[in-house]
Amino acid sequence: MQDEPIDREVILKELEEIHKLDYDYADGRILGSMCTEAHPFAKEVYCKFLDTNLGDPGLFKGTKHIEEEVVKSIGNLLSLDNAYGNIVTGGTEANIMAIRAARNHARKYKGIVDGEIIISEAAHFSFKKAADMLNLRIVEAKLDDDYKMDVESLKDSISDKTVAIVAIAGTTELGLIDPIDEISKIAHENNIYFHVDAAFGGFSIPFLKEIGFDLPVFDFSLEGVCSITVDPHKMGLAPIPAGGIIFRKEEYLQVMAVDSPYLTVKTQSTIVGTRLGAASAATYAILKYFGKQGYAKMAKEMMNNTRYLKEGLEDIGYELVREPELNLLAFNHPKIEAHELAEKLDELGWKVSVAKCPVAIRIVLMNHIKKSHLKELLEDLKEIY
Ligand code: 0PR
């Protein structure tokens, strides 16, 4: 750090220059991200709540009320009348909280000390972080031929040490929905905590279902489901960092509460202590601003773009890994290996990512990707072909 203060204009100019190194969502070139540009209204609200701290909610009763209302609204969207939970930094923190609740619950009520969690090969890597931090062993259930959790393999993976089963509504690599109703039954019959990671799909599946898309049930209407991750900062258009963890029962928060004696509340269940209320306020605002109709319209638009890209790719001769279920497409060139193709696209300015299971180019059709961008992309893909 330099000794003398620097003029704010000089600092801002320097930062702007550095910021130019970042890609801009609005250019439509970021094709492999589950994040997008937050809605301007959500950003405006976010800035108004930058000094709030939900780590000491007695001092910020208004913002705490906002967080509770957001959790209730999201719970409602997921067929739960009385939701408990928090707006956290993202899907990773939400998943860690769910697994911590499951582990502590199993320790308290079943005496399990060296527990296991069952995830599928398609689960997000945040569960590996959770298992590592919480000292749990990961048992990986196989995927079926359709890249979803294989139910028979899940059954074989259950042991008397299982503290949680995790299924996914919108997998990171392919955007697929696991057979959550069947998994819920298995979890319920075996009295095992069941967490659904809908970080990606949670803000589109409910709206798409409402306007007639034939998508499976994945939410709290299934009696086995104990918690759901759903991220406002992905399909919800809230600014980063905004993740959501929704619990069916308050006891899941209570089993991970620690004493916080000198604060305005005497226990705390979140991982983070001091935590910003801005994400809750921005999410509150954007939920109201869009309403179900607004989100449904946006989700439909993204599905239309997905179909447009799918048909364009097939016309050229690219091979889809599978029919898309949500706004995520994975495909391959019949001869060029995916990483090589990704490099060619990168040279042309397209930022795609490569899925691992199976290896394929992966495109997430978020809100910032418009038909005009897809048209250009298809032209380049035709040229490469
Ligand atoms: N669960 C699922 C199903 C996810 O896809 C992700 C993230 C998470 C949990 C974790 O969420 P947070 O990243 O909010 O903690 N999925 C994206 C991924 O890993 C995140 C991402 C977003 C990556 C934007 C790149 C990017 O540019 O692919």
Residues whose N, C-alpha, C, O or C-beta is under 5 A from the ligand:
A	BS01	0PR	G32 S33 M34 C35 G90 G91 T92 E93 H124 S126 G170 T171 T172 D197 A199 F200
